[in-house]
């Protein structure tokens, strides 16, 4: 196996950074899904308690119980609002994570393109050396035959 070149080191480092950016992006995606699930749960509680308040008021409710229901629903509204802010923050981090992943991917692709060009040039020079060696061998053989 050929020794590792500085370009190979850069490719490996870029691949490591790309992998890390991918893992971060996956973690953020999971975090987003969990936050969205919590929001759905809070929305479900709010809907349930709003319906319970409505059915309770139809049957008659004390002012104290009505106030407690309204207070709890207000608390749920604040929790929902806070959860929406959390999701917005995660979305911002997700967008930054996507940008980082794309930047790392572009960097890796650039290094790999340089490596491919380096390999093509090396192959081209090797083919030229082989052709010269073959031409010299043929010329030498031709001269030996001519001299006999």
C-alpha positions as CSV (number, residue, x, y, z in Angstrom):
1,X,0.0,0.0,0.0
2,X,1.3,3.5,-0.9
3,X,2.4,5.7,2.0
4,X,-0.2,8.2,3.2
5,X,0.3,11.6,1.6
6,X,-0.6,15.0,3.1
7,X,-3.7,15.0,0.9
8,X,-4.7,11.6,2.3
9,X,-4.4,13.1,5.8
10,X,-6.6,16.0,4.7
11,X,-9.2,13.6,3.2
12,X,-9.3,11.6,6.4
13,X,-9.7,14.6,8.6
14,X,-12.4,16.0,6.3
15,X,-14.2,12.6,6.4
16,X,-14.0,12.6,10.2
17,X,-15.5,16.2,10.3
18,X,-18.2,15.2,7.9
19,X,-19.1,12.1,10.0
20,X,-19.2,14.3,13.2
21,X,-21.4,16.8,11.4
22,X,-23.7,14.0,10.3
23,X,-23.9,12.6,13.9
24,X,-24.7,16.1,15.2
25,X,-27.4,16.5,12.6
26,X,-29.0,13.2,13.5
27,X,-29.0,14.1,17.2
28,X,-30.6,17.4,16.4
29,X,-33.2,15.6,14.3
30,X,-34.0,13.3,17.2
31,X,-34.1,16.3,19.6
32,X,-36.6,18.0,17.2
33,X,-38.8,14.9,17.0
34,X,-38.9,14.6,20.8
35,X,-39.7,18.3,21.2
36,X,-42.4,18.0,18.6
37,X,-43.8,15.0,20.5
38,X,-43.9,17.0,23.7
39,X,-45.7,19.8,22.0
40,X,-48.3,17.3,20.6
41,X,-48.8,16.0,24.2
42,X,-49.2,19.5,25.5
43,X,-51.7,20.3,22.7
44,X,-53.6,17.1,23.6
45,X,-53.8,18.1,27.2
46,X,-55.0,21.5,26.3
47,X,-57.7,20.2,24.0
48,X,-58.8,17.7,26.7
49,X,-59.0,20.2,29.5
50,X,-60.8,22.7,27.3
51,X,-63.4,20.1,26.5
52,X,-63.6,19.1,30.2
53,X,-64.1,22.8,31.1
54,X,-66.8,23.1,28.5
55,X,-68.7,20.0,29.6
56,X,-68.3,21.0,33.3
57,X,-69.7,24.5,32.7
58,X,-72.7,23.0,30.9
59,X,-73.5,21.0,34.0
60,X,-72.8,23.9,36.3
61,X,-69.5,24.7,38.0
62,X,-68.4,26.7,41.0
63,X,-66.4,29.9,40.4
64,X,-63.4,28.3,42.2
65,X,-63.4,25.3,39.9
66,X,-63.9,27.5,36.8
67,X,-61.0,29.6,37.9
68,X,-58.8,26.5,38.5
69,X,-59.6,25.1,35.0
70,X,-58.8,28.5,33.4
71,X,-55.6,28.8,35.4
72,X,-54.5,25.3,34.4
73,X,-55.3,26.0,30.7
74,X,-53.3,29.2,30.9
75,X,-50.4,27.2,32.4
76,X,-50.7,24.8,29.4
77,X,-50.8,27.7,27.0
78,X,-47.6,29.1,28.5
79,X,-46.0,25.6,28.3
80,X,-47.1,25.3,24.6
81,X,-45.7,28.7,23.9
82,X,-42.4,27.8,25.6
83,X,-42.3,24.5,23.7
84,X,-42.8,26.3,20.4
85,X,-39.8,28.6,21.3
86,X,-37.7,25.5,22.0
87,X,-38.6,24.0,18.7
88,X,-37.7,27.3,16.9
89,X,-34.3,27.2,18.6
90,X,-33.8,23.6,17.6
91,X,-34.8,24.5,14.0
92,X,-32.1,27.3,14.0
93,X,-29.5,24.8,15.2
94,X,-30.7,22.2,12.6
95,X,-30.2,24.8,9.8
96,X,-26.8,25.6,11.1
97,X,-26.0,21.9,11.3
98,X,-27.2,21.3,7.8
99,X,-25.0,24.2,6.6
100,X,-22.0,22.7,8.4
101,X,-22.6,19.3,7.0
102,X,-22.8,20.7,3.4
103,X,-19.6,22.7,4.0
104,X,-17.8,19.7,5.2
105,X,-19.1,17.6,2.3
106,X,-18.0,20.3,-0.2
107,X,-14.5,20.3,1.5
108,X,-14.2,16.5,1.3
109,X,-15.3,16.5,-2.3
110,X,-12.7,19.1,-3.1
111,X,-9.9,17.1,-1.5
112,X,-11.1,13.9,-3.3
113,X,-11.1,15.7,-6.6
114,X,-7.5,16.9,-6.0
115,X,-6.6,13.3,-5.1
116,X,-8.2,11.9,-8.3
117,X,-6.4,14.5,-10.3
118,X,-3.1,13.6,-8.6
119,X,-3.7,9.9,-9.4
120,X,-4.5,10.7,-13.0
121,X,-1.3,12.7,-13.4
122,X,0.7,10.0,-11.7
123,X,-0.8,7.4,-14.1
124,X,-0.2,9.6,-17.1
125,X,3.5,10.0,-16.1
126,X,3.9,6.3,-15.4
127,X,2.4,5.5,-18.8
128,X,4.8,7.9,-20.5
129,X,7.8,6.3,-18.7
130,X,6.6,2.9,-19.7
131,X,6.2,4.1,-23.3
132,X,9.7,5.7,-23.4
133,X,11.2,2.5,-21.9
134,X,9.3,0.4,-24.5
135,X,10.5,2.8,-27.3
136,X,14.1,2.7,-26.1
137,X,14.0,-1.1,-25.9
138,X,12.5,-1.3,-29.4
139,X,15.1,1.2,-30.7
140,X,17.9,-0.7,-29.1
141,X,16.7,-4.0,-30.5
142,X,16.4,-2.4,-34.0
143,X,20.0,-1.0,-33.7
144,X,21.4,-4.4,-32.7
145,X,19.6,-6.0,-35.7
146,X,20.9,-3.3,-38.0
147,X,24.5,-3.7,-36.8
148,X,24.4,-7.6,-37.5
